[in-house]
Amino acid sequence: MSTITLAIIIVFVIGYMCIALETLTKVNKAAIALLMLVACWTLYMFDPGNFPAGITSSGIASVAGGVIEGHLGSTATTLFFLMGAMTIVETVDQYGGFNFVRNMLKTQSKRGLLWRITIMTFFLSAILDNMTTAIVMVMILRKLVSDHKDRLIYASLVIIAANSGGAFSPIGDVTTIMLWNKSLVTAAGVIKELFIPSLVSIAIPAYILSLSLKGNLAADTGESTEIVNNGLTESQRKIVFWVGVGGLIFVPIFKSITHVPPFVGILLVLGALWLVTELFYRSQGEHAEGSSTQKRISNIISRIDMSTILFFLGILMAVSCLQEIGVLATLGEGLNDIFDGNHYLITGIIGVLSSIIDNVPLVAGCMGMYPLAEVGDMAQDGIFWQLLAYCAGVGGSMLIIGSAAGVVVMGLEKITFGWYMKRITWIAFVGYVAGILVYWVEKSVLGL
């Protein structure tokens, strides 16, 4: 191992630790990820072992530039998908598209509400991302549950359900999007093989938590969901909702028909939604001006979370540098030797790790460690890739800092790390292991 290669590994490990300890350092992980990107690829440029002997300095610059641009092009497909999806979801939310969810959840029974919350969160997160779903559900819970102690239980279940729902959908979680975008899994394969394990991983925790809830909720305070006056009629808002959410559902179908990358489908939906809203405002003429212009997509785009996008850019490009110097391939071979190629054990451990550190770099690392095979467990929709999608998504529920949904709910409901670990971690772990066992039964016993 060369000195430069060792330096790249050290830089990555230090950066990774800073990202994992973001809650302690109070430094945004996007800043660390961008510094990792620059440091790793700059060091790469100083390693002559990566280039053919006798090549000139200008030739090295040309070859290295092509390598970096190649990885950047691959990373950009994921980033454009995320930016498009985030804008679509934000647009639907701005037009009150999720107000219907609250009406569907209304009930006086505490246990009845728990099961409605579970089911709604599970399926909603398969369409939206788990973080957005968690935010929507917690905001609704605040209007339905006045007792904060009870709301902590509901909110914890929202975290588990959001992560489990995102695991079986090609667009429900960033890690699943990454695997689908690289053609390591297919939309049909993920839904078919991971739906039942994901369902089990939330059904068991929901049942256990339901035992701690008894009686009925306090009387409704009479609060109503506020609908911002955005200049559109009720029918126009419904059209915005169905174009946005229906479009997200259509993206996997569009990919299977046209075989274009997923980000092309998401840009199609964004373009259609943008056109529809612009036509609505154009038909209103002068009435569309003023405060309503803030709801137009041209303004909504400026409000998407760019720090998240830059974090993904930094971490995915830093991981691609490790892949380029051969470190990930060596690590993958080492893990196979240690665990004798047991994919259930390897991915199971990765899932537990994803509750401690961010699952995005973990999955990115695995994608570089293990190449796509023509046949077998490492082929498209093979056992390894399916398990990786499940474990990386569901495993993040075991600690409240283990997923974006958990971190968001932690901030909104002031849930402490210790309370969640004491009350919820073991419950989430039971559901996580049960889902893996169900998947094993599907593949080894039923031969699905």
The 8 nearest C-alpha neighbors of each residue, nearest first, counted from 0:
[[1, 4, 2, 5, 3, 326, 324, 48],
 [0, 2, 4, 3, 5, 46, 48, 6],
 [1, 3, 5, 4, 6, 0, 46, 7],
 [2, 4, 6, 5, 1, 46, 7, 42],
 [5, 3, 7, 1, 6, 2, 8, 0],
 [4, 6, 2, 8, 3, 7, 9, 1],
 [5, 7, 3, 9, 4, 8, 10, 2],
 [8, 6, 4, 10, 39, 5, 9, 11],
 [7, 9, 11, 5, 6, 10, 12, 4],
 [10, 8, 6, 12, 11, 7, 13, 5],
 [11, 9, 7, 13, 8, 12, 14, 6],
 [10, 12, 14, 8, 9, 13, 15, 7],
 [11, 13, 15, 9, 14, 10, 8, 16],
 [14, 12, 16, 10, 15, 11, 9, 17],
 [15, 13, 11, 17, 16, 12, 10, 31],
 [14, 16, 12, 18, 17, 13, 11, 19],
 [15, 17, 19, 13, 18, 14, 20, 12],
 [16, 18, 14, 20, 15, 19, 21, 13],
 [17, 19, 28, 15, 21, 16, 20, 14],
 [18, 20, 16, 356, 17, 21, 15, 357],
 [21, 19, 17, 23, 18, 22, 16, 24],
 [22, 20, 24, 18, 23, 25, 19, 26],
 [21, 23, 20, 25, 24, 26, 19, 400],
 [24, 22, 21, 20, 25, 26, 17, 19],
 [23, 25, 21, 26, 22, 20, 17, 27],
 [26, 24, 21, 22, 23, 27, 20, 28],
 [27, 25, 24, 21, 28, 30, 31, 22],
 [28, 26, 29, 30, 25, 21, 31, 18],
 [27, 29, 18, 31, 30, 32, 26, 21],
 [30, 28, 310, 32, 27, 31, 306, 309],
 [29, 31, 33, 28, 32, 27, 34, 310],
 [30, 32, 28, 34, 29, 33, 14, 35],
 [33, 31, 313, 35, 29, 314, 34, 30],
 [32, 34, 313, 36, 30, 35, 31, 29],
 [33, 35, 31, 37, 36, 32, 38, 30],
 [36, 34, 32, 38, 33, 37, 39, 317],
 [35, 37, 317, 33, 313, 34, 39, 38],
 [36, 38, 34, 35, 40, 39, 41, 33],
 [37, 39, 41, 35, 36, 40, 34, 42],
 [40, 38, 7, 42, 36, 41, 37, 35],
 [39, 41, 43, 42, 37, 38, 36, 320],
 [40, 42, 38, 44, 43, 39, 37, 45],
 [43, 41, 39, 45, 44, 40, 38, 3],
 [42, 44, 40, 41, 45, 46, 39, 3],
 [43, 45, 41, 42, 46, 40, 63, 47],
 [46, 44, 42, 43, 47, 41, 3, 48],
 [47, 45, 48, 43, 44, 3, 49, 42],
 [48, 46, 49, 50, 45, 44, 51, 52],
 [49, 47, 46, 50, 51, 52, 1, 45],
 [48, 50, 47, 46, 51, 324, 43, 44],
 [51, 49, 48, 47, 52, 59, 54, 62],
 [52, 50, 54, 53, 49, 48, 47, 59],
 [53, 51, 54, 50, 48, 47, 55, 49],
 [54, 52, 55, 51, 50, 56, 58, 59],
 [53, 55, 52, 58, 51, 59, 56, 50],
 [56, 54, 58, 57, 59, 53, 60, 52],
 [57, 55, 59, 58, 60, 54, 61, 53],
 [58, 56, 60, 59, 55, 61, 54, 62],
 [57, 59, 55, 61, 56, 60, 54, 62],
 [60, 58, 56, 62, 61, 57, 63, 55],
 [59, 61, 57, 63, 58, 62, 64, 56],
 [60, 62, 58, 64, 59, 63, 65, 57],
 [63, 61, 65, 59, 64, 60, 58, 66],
 [64, 62, 66, 60, 65, 61, 59, 67],
 [65, 63, 61, 67, 66, 62, 60, 68],
 [64, 66, 68, 62, 63, 67, 69, 61],
 [67, 65, 63, 69, 64, 68, 62, 70],
 [68, 66, 64, 70, 69, 65, 71, 63],
 [69, 67, 71, 65, 70, 66, 72, 64],
 [68, 70, 66, 72, 67, 71, 65, 73],
 [69, 71, 73, 67, 72, 68, 74, 66],
 [72, 70, 68, 74, 73, 69, 75, 67],
 [73, 71, 75, 69, 70, 74, 68, 76],
 [72, 74, 70, 71, 75, 76, 69, 77],
 [75, 73, 71, 72, 76, 77, 70, 78],
 [76, 74, 78, 72, 77, 73, 71, 79],
 [75, 77, 79, 74, 78, 73, 262, 80],
 [78, 76, 80, 75, 74, 79, 81, 177],
 [77, 79, 75, 81, 80, 76, 82, 308],
 [80, 78, 82, 76, 81, 77, 75, 262],
 [79, 81, 262, 77, 83, 78, 82, 265],
 [80, 82, 84, 78, 79, 83, 85, 77],
 [83, 81, 79, 85, 84, 80, 78, 86],
 [84, 82, 86, 80, 81, 85, 265, 266],
 [83, 85, 81, 87, 86, 82, 80, 88],
 [86, 84, 82, 88, 83, 87, 81, 89],
 [85, 87, 89, 83, 84, 88, 300, 90],
 [88, 86, 90, 84, 89, 85, 243, 269],
 [87, 89, 91, 85, 90, 86, 92, 84],
 [90, 88, 92, 86, 87, 91, 85, 93],
 [91, 89, 93, 87, 92, 88, 86, 94],
 [90, 92, 88, 96, 94, 240, 93, 89],
 [91, 93, 89, 95, 90, 94, 96, 88],
 [94, 92, 90, 91, 95, 89, 294, 96],
 [95, 93, 91, 92, 96, 236, 90, 229],
 [96, 94, 92, 97, 93, 98, 226, 91],
 [95, 97, 91, 240, 92, 94, 98, 237],
 [98, 96, 99, 100, 95, 92, 91, 135],
 [99, 97, 100, 95, 96, 101, 224, 102],
 [98, 100, 102, 97, 101, 103, 96, 95],
 [101, 99, 103, 98, 102, 97, 104, 119],
 [102, 100, 104, 103, 99, 98, 139, 105],
 [101, 103, 99, 100, 104, 105, 98, 106],
 [102, 104, 100, 101, 105, 99, 115, 106],
 [105, 103, 101, 102, 115, 106, 100, 112],
 [104, 106, 102, 103, 101, 107, 112, 143],
 [107, 105, 108, 112, 104, 111, 109, 216],
 [106, 108, 216, 215, 109, 105, 112, 111],
 [109, 107, 215, 111, 110, 106, 112, 216],
 [108, 110, 112, 215, 111, 216, 212, 214],
 [111, 109, 113, 112, 108, 209, 212, 114],
 [110, 112, 108, 113, 114, 109, 115, 106],
 [111, 113, 115, 109, 110, 114, 116, 106],
 [114, 112, 110, 116, 111, 115, 117, 109],
 [113, 115, 117, 116, 111, 112, 118, 110],
 [114, 116, 112, 118, 117, 113, 119, 104],
 [117, 115, 113, 119, 114, 118, 120, 112],
 [118, 116, 114, 120, 115, 119, 160, 121],
 [117, 119, 121, 115, 120, 116, 114, 122],
 [118, 120, 116, 121, 122, 117, 123, 115],
 [121, 119, 123, 117, 118, 122, 161, 160],
 [120, 122, 164, 160, 118, 119, 161, 124],
 [123, 121, 125, 124, 119, 120, 164, 118],
 [122, 124, 120, 125, 126, 121, 119, 127],
 [125, 123, 127, 129, 126, 161, 164, 165],
 [124, 126, 171, 165, 164, 168, 122, 123],
 [127, 125, 124, 123, 171, 248, 170, 247],
 [126, 128, 124, 125, 171, 123, 132, 129],
 [127, 129, 171, 124, 130, 131, 172, 132],
 [128, 130, 161, 124, 132, 131, 404, 162],
 [131, 129, 404, 133, 132, 403, 128, 134],
 [132, 130, 134, 133, 129, 128, 135, 127],
 [131, 133, 129, 135, 130, 134, 124, 136],
 [132, 134, 130, 136, 131, 135, 404, 129],
 [133, 135, 131, 137, 132, 136, 138, 130],
 [136, 134, 132, 138, 133, 137, 131, 139],
 [135, 137, 139, 133, 138, 134, 140, 132],
 [138, 136, 140, 139, 134, 135, 133, 141],
 [137, 139, 141, 135, 136, 140, 134, 142],
 [138, 140, 136, 137, 141, 142, 101, 135],
 [141, 139, 137, 143, 142, 138, 144, 136],
 [140, 142, 138, 139, 143, 144, 137, 145],
 [141, 143, 140, 139, 144, 222, 138, 145],
 [142, 144, 140, 141, 139, 145, 219, 105],
 [145, 143, 140, 141, 146, 142, 150, 216],
 [144, 146, 147, 143, 141, 217, 142, 150],
 [147, 145, 149, 148, 144, 150, 217, 216],
 [146, 148, 150, 149, 145, 151, 144, 412],
 [149, 147, 151, 150, 146, 152, 145, 153],
 [150, 148, 152, 151, 147, 146, 153, 144],
 [149, 151, 147, 153, 152, 148, 154, 144],
 [152, 150, 154, 148, 149, 153, 155, 147],
 [153, 151, 155, 150, 149, 154, 156, 148],
 [152, 154, 150, 156, 155, 151, 157, 113],
 [153, 155, 157, 151, 156, 152, 150, 137],
 [156, 154, 152, 158, 157, 153, 151, 159],
 [155, 157, 153, 159, 158, 154, 160, 152],
 [156, 158, 154, 160, 155, 159, 161, 133],
 [159, 157, 155, 161, 156, 405, 160, 404],
 [158, 160, 156, 396, 162, 157, 161, 163],
 [161, 159, 121, 163, 157, 162, 158, 201],
 [160, 162, 129, 164, 158, 124, 121, 159],
 [163, 161, 165, 393, 159, 160, 164, 392],
 [164, 162, 160, 393, 197, 166, 165, 161],
 [165, 163, 121, 125, 161, 124, 166, 162],
 [171, 164, 166, 125, 172, 162, 124, 163],
 [165, 167, 392, 389, 163, 164, 168, 388],
 [168, 166, 193, 190, 194, 189, 165, 164],
 [167, 169, 171, 125, 170, 165, 166, 190],
 [170, 168, 186, 175, 176, 171, 179, 189],
 [171, 169, 168, 176, 172, 126, 175, 125],
 [165, 172, 170, 125, 128, 168, 124, 126],
 [173, 171, 165, 175, 174, 128, 170, 176],
 [172, 174, 176, 175, 177, 171, 359, 170],
 [175, 173, 177, 176, 172, 359, 178, 362],
 [174, 176, 178, 172, 177, 169, 173, 388],
 [175, 177, 173, 179, 174, 170, 178, 169],
 [178, 176, 174, 180, 175, 179, 173, 181],
 [179, 177, 175, 181, 183, 180, 176, 184],
 [180, 178, 182, 184, 176, 181, 177, 183],
 [179, 181, 177, 182, 178, 176, 261, 260],
 [180, 182, 178, 179, 183, 177, 184, 176],
 [183, 181, 179, 184, 180, 178, 185, 379],
 [184, 182, 379, 178, 181, 179, 380, 384],
 [185, 183, 380, 179, 182, 379, 178, 188],
 [184, 186, 188, 187, 179, 189, 380, 182],
 [185, 187, 169, 189, 188, 251, 190, 184],
 [188, 186, 190, 185, 189, 191, 192, 251],
 [187, 189, 185, 191, 186, 190, 192, 380],
 [190, 188, 186, 192, 193, 191, 167, 187],
 [191, 189, 167, 187, 194, 188, 193, 192],
 [190, 192, 188, 189, 187, 193, 194, 195],
 [191, 193, 189, 190, 194, 188, 195, 438],
 [194, 192, 167, 196, 189, 190, 195, 197],
 [193, 195, 197, 167, 190, 196, 192, 198],
 [194, 196, 198, 197, 193, 199, 192, 437],
 [197, 195, 434, 199, 193, 198, 437, 194],
 [196, 198, 200, 163, 194, 195, 199, 193],
 [199, 197, 195, 196, 200, 201, 202, 194],
 [198, 200, 202, 196, 201, 197, 434, 195],
 [201, 199, 430, 197, 434, 431, 198, 202],
 [200, 202, 199, 204, 198, 203, 160, 205],
 [203, 201, 199, 205, 204, 200, 198, 206],
 [202, 204, 206, 205, 201, 430, 199, 200],
 [205, 203, 207, 201, 206, 426, 202, 430],
 [206, 204, 202, 208, 203, 207, 209, 201],
 [205, 207, 209, 203, 204, 208, 202, 210],
 [208, 206, 204, 209, 205, 210, 203, 426],
 [207, 209, 205, 210, 206, 211, 204, 212],
 [208, 210, 206, 212, 211, 207, 110, 205],
 [211, 209, 208, 212, 207, 206, 213, 110],
 [210, 212, 209, 208, 213, 207, 152, 110],
 [213, 211, 209, 210, 110, 109, 214, 208],
 [214, 212, 109, 211, 215, 110, 210, 209],
 [215, 213, 109, 108, 216, 212, 110, 107],
 [216, 214, 108, 109, 107, 217, 213, 110],
 [215, 217, 107, 109, 108, 218, 144, 214],
 [218, 216, 219, 215, 145, 144, 107, 146],
 [217, 219, 220, 216, 107, 221, 215, 143],
 [220, 218, 221, 217, 143, 222, 216, 142],
 [221, 219, 222, 218, 142, 217, 143, 145],
 [220, 222, 219, 223, 218, 142, 143, 224],
 [223, 221, 220, 224, 142, 219, 225, 143],
 [224, 222, 225, 221, 142, 220, 226, 101],
 [223, 225, 226, 98, 222, 101, 142, 139],
 [224, 226, 223, 227, 95, 98, 222, 228],
 [227, 225, 95, 228, 224, 94, 98, 229],
 [226, 228, 229, 225, 94, 95, 93, 230],
 [229, 227, 230, 226, 291, 231, 94, 290],
 [228, 230, 291, 231, 227, 294, 94, 290],
 [229, 231, 228, 291, 287, 232, 286, 280],
 [232, 230, 229, 235, 236, 233, 279, 228],
 [231, 233, 235, 234, 236, 230, 229, 237],
 [232, 234, 236, 235, 237, 231, 238, 94],
 [235, 233, 237, 236, 232, 238, 231, 239],
 [234, 236, 238, 232, 237, 233, 231, 239],
 [237, 235, 239, 233, 238, 234, 94, 240],
 [236, 238, 240, 234, 235, 239, 241, 233],
 [237, 239, 235, 241, 240, 236, 242, 234],
 [240, 238, 236, 242, 237, 241, 243, 235],
 [241, 239, 237, 243, 96, 238, 91, 242],
 [240, 242, 245, 238, 244, 243, 239, 237],
 [241, 243, 245, 239, 246, 240, 244, 238],
 [244, 242, 246, 240, 241, 245, 87, 239],
 [245, 243, 247, 246, 241, 242, 240, 248],
 [246, 244, 241, 248, 242, 247, 243, 249],
 [245, 247, 249, 243, 244, 248, 268, 242],
 [246, 248, 244, 249, 250, 245, 243, 126],
 [247, 249, 245, 246, 250, 244, 126, 251],
 [248, 250, 246, 252, 247, 251, 253, 245],
 [249, 251, 253, 264, 247, 252, 248, 265],
 [252, 250, 254, 253, 249, 186, 255, 248],
 [253, 251, 249, 255, 250, 254, 256, 248],
 [252, 254, 250, 256, 251, 255, 257, 249],
 [255, 253, 258, 251, 257, 252, 256, 259],
 [254, 256, 252, 258, 253, 257, 251, 259],
 [257, 255, 253, 254, 258, 252, 259, 251],
 [256, 258, 254, 259, 255, 253, 252, 260],
 [259, 257, 254, 255, 256, 260, 253, 261],
 [258, 260, 257, 254, 261, 263, 264, 253],
 [261, 259, 262, 263, 258, 254, 180, 264],
 [262, 260, 264, 263, 254, 180, 259, 265],
 [261, 263, 80, 265, 264, 260, 76, 79],
 [264, 262, 266, 261, 265, 260, 267, 259],
 [265, 263, 267, 250, 261, 262, 266, 253],
 [264, 266, 262, 268, 267, 263, 83, 80],
 [267, 265, 269, 263, 264, 268, 270, 83],
 [268, 266, 264, 270, 265, 269, 271, 263],
 [267, 269, 271, 265, 246, 266, 270, 272],
 [270, 268, 266, 272, 271, 267, 273, 87],
 [271, 269, 273, 267, 268, 272, 266, 274],
 [270, 272, 268, 274, 273, 269, 267, 275],
 [273, 271, 269, 275, 274, 270, 268, 242],
 [272, 274, 270, 276, 271, 275, 269, 277],
 [275, 273, 271, 277, 272, 276, 270, 278],
 [274, 276, 272, 278, 277, 273, 271, 279],
 [277, 275, 279, 273, 278, 274, 272, 280],
 [276, 278, 274, 280, 279, 275, 281, 273],
 [279, 277, 281, 275, 276, 280, 282, 274],
 [280, 278, 276, 277, 282, 281, 275, 283],
 [281, 279, 277, 283, 287, 282, 278, 276],
 [282, 280, 278, 284, 283, 279, 277, 287],
 [281, 283, 279, 280, 284, 278, 287, 277],
 [284, 282, 280, 281, 286, 287, 285, 279],
 [285, 283, 281, 286, 282, 287, 280, 288],
 [284, 286, 287, 288, 283, 281, 289, 280],
 [285, 287, 283, 284, 288, 230, 289, 280],
 [288, 286, 280, 285, 283, 284, 291, 230],
 [287, 289, 286, 285, 292, 291, 290, 284],
 [290, 288, 291, 292, 287, 286, 293, 285],
 [289, 291, 292, 293, 288, 229, 294, 287],
 [292, 290, 229, 293, 289, 294, 230, 287],
 [293, 291, 294, 295, 290, 288, 289, 287],
 [292, 294, 291, 295, 298, 290, 299, 289],
 [295, 293, 292, 291, 299, 296, 229, 93],
 [296, 294, 292, 297, 293, 298, 299, 276],
 [297, 295, 299, 298, 300, 273, 294, 90],
 [296, 298, 295, 300, 299, 301, 273, 294],
 [299, 297, 296, 300, 301, 295, 293, 294],
 [298, 300, 296, 302, 301, 297, 295, 294],
 [301, 299, 302, 298, 303, 297, 296, 86],
 [300, 302, 299, 298, 303, 297, 304, 296],
 [301, 303, 299, 300, 304, 298, 305, 86],
 [304, 302, 300, 301, 305, 86, 85, 299],
 [305, 303, 306, 307, 302, 308, 85, 301],
 [304, 306, 308, 307, 303, 309, 302, 310],
 [307, 305, 309, 308, 304, 29, 310, 27],
 [306, 308, 310, 305, 309, 304, 311, 29],
 [307, 309, 305, 311, 310, 306, 312, 78],
 [310, 308, 312, 306, 311, 307, 29, 313],
 [311, 309, 29, 307, 313, 312, 308, 32],
 [310, 312, 308, 314, 309, 313, 315, 307],
 [313, 311, 309, 310, 315, 314, 316, 308],
 [312, 314, 32, 33, 36, 310, 316, 311],
 [313, 315, 317, 32, 311, 316, 312, 318],
 [316, 314, 318, 317, 312, 313, 311, 319],
 [315, 317, 319, 318, 313, 314, 36, 312],
 [318, 316, 36, 314, 320, 319, 315, 35],
 [317, 319, 315, 321, 320, 316, 314, 364],
 [318, 320, 322, 316, 317, 321, 323, 315],
 [321, 319, 323, 317, 322, 318, 40, 316],
 [322, 320, 318, 319, 324, 323, 326, 327],
 [321, 323, 319, 325, 327, 320, 367, 324],
 [322, 324, 320, 321, 325, 319, 326, 327],
 [325, 323, 321, 322, 326, 320, 4, 49],
 [324, 326, 322, 328, 323, 327, 321, 329],
 [327, 325, 329, 321, 328, 324, 322, 330],
 [328, 326, 368, 330, 322, 329, 325, 367],
 [327, 329, 368, 331, 325, 330, 326, 332],
 [330, 328, 332, 326, 327, 331, 333, 325],
 [331, 329, 327, 333, 332, 328, 326, 334],
 [330, 332, 368, 328, 334, 333, 329, 327],
 [331, 333, 335, 329, 330, 334, 336, 328],
 [334, 332, 330, 336, 331, 335, 337, 329],
 [335, 333, 337, 331, 336, 332, 338, 330],
 [334, 336, 340, 332, 339, 338, 333, 337],
 [335, 337, 339, 333, 334, 338, 332, 340],
 [338, 336, 334, 335, 339, 333, 340, 332],
 [337, 339, 335, 340, 336, 341, 334, 345],
 [338, 340, 336, 335, 341, 337, 334, 342],
 [341, 339, 335, 338, 342, 336, 334, 337],
 [340, 342, 344, 343, 339, 338, 345, 335],
 [343, 341, 345, 344, 383, 340, 346, 382],
 [344, 342, 346, 341, 345, 347, 386, 383],
 [343, 345, 347, 342, 341, 346, 348, 338],
 [344, 346, 342, 348, 347, 343, 341, 349],
 [347, 345, 349, 348, 343, 387, 344, 342],
 [348, 346, 344, 350, 349, 345, 343, 390],
 [347, 349, 351, 350, 345, 346, 344, 352],
 [350, 348, 346, 352, 347, 351, 353, 345],
 [349, 351, 390, 394, 391, 353, 347, 348],
 [352, 350, 348, 353, 349, 394, 354, 347],
 [351, 353, 349, 355, 354, 350, 356, 348],
 [354, 352, 358, 350, 356, 395, 355, 351],
 [401, 353, 355, 395, 352, 398, 351, 397],
 [356, 354, 352, 353, 401, 357, 398, 400],
 [357, 355, 19, 353, 354, 352, 358, 401],
 [356, 358, 359, 353, 360, 401, 19, 361],
 [357, 359, 353, 361, 360, 391, 362, 356],
 [358, 360, 361, 362, 357, 174, 363, 173],
 [361, 359, 363, 362, 358, 364, 314, 357],
 [362, 360, 358, 364, 359, 363, 365, 357],
 [361, 363, 365, 364, 359, 360, 358, 366],
 [364, 362, 360, 366, 361, 365, 359, 315],
 [363, 365, 361, 367, 362, 366, 360, 318],
 [366, 364, 368, 362, 367, 363, 369, 361],
 [367, 365, 363, 364, 368, 369, 362, 370],
 [366, 368, 364, 365, 322, 369, 327, 363],
 [369, 367, 328, 327, 331, 365, 366, 364],
 [368, 370, 367, 366, 365, 331, 328, 371],
 [371, 369, 372, 368, 367, 366, 377, 328],
 [370, 372, 378, 377, 369, 183, 373, 379],
 [373, 371, 378, 377, 374, 370, 375, 379],
 [372, 374, 378, 371, 375, 379, 377, 376],
 [375, 373, 378, 372, 377, 376, 379, 381],
 [374, 376, 378, 377, 381, 372, 373, 382],
 [375, 377, 381, 382, 378, 383, 374, 384],
 [378, 376, 381, 372, 375, 371, 383, 379],
 [379, 377, 372, 381, 374, 373, 375, 371],
 [378, 380, 183, 381, 184, 377, 182, 371],
 [381, 379, 184, 188, 385, 378, 384, 183],
 [382, 380, 376, 378, 377, 379, 383, 384],
 [381, 383, 376, 385, 384, 386, 380, 377],
 [382, 384, 386, 381, 385, 376, 342, 377],
 [385, 383, 387, 386, 381, 382, 380, 388],
 [386, 384, 388, 382, 387, 383, 380, 381],
 [385, 387, 389, 383, 388, 384, 390, 382],
 [386, 388, 384, 390, 385, 389, 346, 391],
 [389, 387, 385, 386, 175, 391, 390, 166],
 [390, 388, 386, 166, 392, 387, 391, 393],
 [391, 389, 350, 394, 387, 393, 392, 388],
 [390, 392, 350, 394, 388, 389, 387, 358],
 [393, 391, 166, 389, 390, 162, 394, 395],
 [392, 394, 163, 162, 390, 395, 396, 389],
 [395, 393, 350, 390, 396, 391, 351, 392],
 [394, 396, 354, 401, 402, 353, 393, 397],
 [397, 395, 159, 394, 398, 393, 401, 427],
 [396, 398, 424, 427, 395, 354, 428, 394],
 [399, 397, 401, 354, 400, 396, 424, 420],
 [398, 400, 405, 401, 406, 416, 419, 396],
 [401, 399, 406, 398, 405, 402, 354, 355],
 [354, 400, 402, 395, 398, 355, 399, 353],
 [403, 401, 395, 405, 404, 400, 406, 396],
 [402, 404, 406, 405, 130, 407, 401, 129],
 [405, 403, 130, 407, 402, 406, 133, 158],
 [406, 404, 399, 402, 408, 403, 407, 158],
 [405, 407, 409, 403, 400, 408, 404, 399],
 [408, 406, 404, 410, 409, 405, 403, 411],
 [409, 407, 411, 405, 410, 406, 412, 404],
 [410, 408, 414, 406, 413, 407, 412, 411],
 [409, 411, 413, 407, 408, 412, 406, 414],
 [410, 412, 408, 409, 413, 407, 137, 414],
 [411, 413, 414, 409, 410, 408, 151, 154],
 [414, 412, 410, 409, 411, 415, 408, 151],
 [415, 413, 409, 412, 416, 418, 419, 151],
 [416, 414, 418, 417, 413, 419, 409, 399],
 [415, 417, 419, 418, 420, 399, 414, 398],
 [418, 416, 420, 415, 419, 421, 422, 414],
 [419, 417, 421, 415, 420, 416, 422, 414],
 [418, 420, 423, 422, 416, 417, 421, 415],
 [419, 421, 424, 417, 418, 423, 422, 416],
 [422, 420, 418, 419, 417, 423, 424, 425],
 [421, 423, 419, 420, 418, 424, 425, 426],
 [422, 424, 419, 426, 425, 420, 421, 427],
 [425, 423, 397, 420, 427, 426, 398, 428],
 [426, 424, 428, 427, 423, 429, 397, 422],
 [425, 427, 423, 429, 428, 424, 204, 430],
 [428, 426, 430, 424, 397, 425, 429, 431],
 [429, 427, 431, 425, 426, 430, 397, 424],
 [430, 428, 426, 432, 431, 427, 433, 425],
 [429, 431, 200, 433, 427, 428, 432, 203],
 [432, 430, 428, 200, 434, 429, 433, 427],
 [433, 431, 435, 429, 434, 430, 428, 436],
 [434, 432, 430, 436, 435, 431, 429, 437],
 [435, 433, 196, 200, 437, 431, 432, 436],
 [434, 436, 438, 432, 437, 433, 439, 431],
 [437, 435, 439, 433, 438, 434, 440, 432],
 [436, 438, 440, 434, 439, 435, 196, 433],
 [437, 439, 441, 435, 440, 436, 196, 434],
 [440, 438, 436, 442, 437, 441, 443, 435],
 [441, 439, 444, 437, 438, 443, 442, 445],
 [440, 442, 438, 445, 439, 447, 446, 444],
 [441, 443, 446, 439, 447, 440, 445, 444],
 [444, 442, 440, 446, 439, 441, 445, 447],
 [445, 443, 440, 446, 442, 441, 439, 447],
 [444, 446, 441, 447, 442, 443, 440, 439],
 [447, 445, 442, 443, 444, 441, 440, 439],
 [446, 442, 441, 445, 192, 443, 444, 440]]
